[in-house]
Amino acid sequence: MTDRGAQAERTGMAWQRTALAAAACALLLLHSAATRDWGLSTVPPVMAGCTAVTLALAGSYRGRQLRRIGHPPAPGKIVLATASIMVTATALVTLFLD
């Protein structure tokens, strides 16, 4: 016997933790930009902030899907692609501008 509500809750909490970690990275990058007199150093924290927001929205969407009664659909390809692109773009911008 499985508890469907527990699975949805665990998944939602995992997305929340991931978004929180991305927000923490954005704050660290923001601190780094502040110590470097801003300029181009503001691009990585902005990208990281957008990634954190994207992950939070994607996690909220996925959590709602899993809580619905019946068989939940697979995660939307657009949602996964958007989150993946944001994470990759943030990493690349941070590497090239830092």
C-alpha positions in Angstrom: 0.0 0.0 0.0 1.3 3.4 -0.9 0.4 6.9 0.2 0.0 9.0 -2.9 -0.1 12.2 -0.9 3.3 11.6 0.7 5.0 11.1 -2.7 3.6 14.5 -3.9 4.7 16.2 -0.7 8.2 14.8 -0.9 8.5 15.9 -4.6 7.2 19.4 -3.8 9.6 19.7 -0.9 12.5 18.6 -3.1 11.7 21.3 -5.6 11.4 23.8 -2.8 14.9 22.9 -1.5 16.4 23.1 -5.0 14.8 26.6 -5.5 16.1 27.7 -2.1 19.6 26.5 -2.9 19.5 28.4 -6.2 18.3 31.5 -4.3 21.2 31.2 -1.9 23.7 30.9 -4.8 22.1 34.1 -6.3 22.7 35.9 -3.0 26.3 34.8 -2.9 26.8 36.0 -6.5 25.1 39.2 -5.6 27.6 39.7 -2.7 30.4 39.0 -5.1 29.1 41.6 -7.5 28.8 44.2 -4.8 32.5 43.7 -3.8 33.5 44.1 -7.4 31.8 47.4 -8.1 28.9 45.9 -10.0 29.2 46.4 -13.7 29.1 43.1 -15.6 29.3 41.3 -12.3 25.5 41.8 -12.0 24.7 39.5 -14.8 25.3 36.2 -12.9 23.2 37.1 -9.9 20.4 38.2 -12.1 20.5 34.9 -14.1 20.7 32.9 -10.8 17.7 34.8 -9.4 15.8 34.0 -12.6 16.8 30.4 -12.2 15.6 30.3 -8.6 12.2 31.8 -9.7 11.9 29.3 -12.6 12.7 26.4 -10.3 10.1 27.6 -7.7 7.4 28.0 -10.4 8.2 24.6 -12.0 8.2 22.9 -8.6 4.8 24.5 -7.7 3.4 23.4 -11.1 4.7 19.8 -10.7 3.5 19.5 -7.1 0.0 20.5 -8.2 0.1 17.9 -10.9 1.1 15.2 -8.5 -1.6 16.1 -6.0 -4.4 15.6 -8.5 -6.5 12.5 -8.2 -5.8 9.9 -10.9 -2.6 9.1 -12.8 -0.4 12.2 -12.9 1.0 13.2 -16.3 4.7 13.2 -16.9 6.4 16.6 -16.3 5.8 19.0 -19.1 8.7 19.1 -21.6 8.5 22.8 -21.7 8.8 23.1 -17.9 11.8 20.7 -17.8 13.5 22.4 -20.8 13.0 25.9 -19.3 14.5 24.9 -15.9 17.4 23.1 -17.6 18.2 26.0 -19.9 18.1 28.5 -17.0 20.5 26.4 -14.9 22.9 25.9 -17.8 22.8 29.6 -18.8 23.5 30.7 -15.3 26.5 28.4 -15.0 27.9 29.5 -18.3 27.5 33.2 -17.6 29.0 32.8 -14.2 32.0 30.9 -15.6 32.7 33.4 -18.4 32.1 36.7 -16.5 33.6 35.7 -13.2 
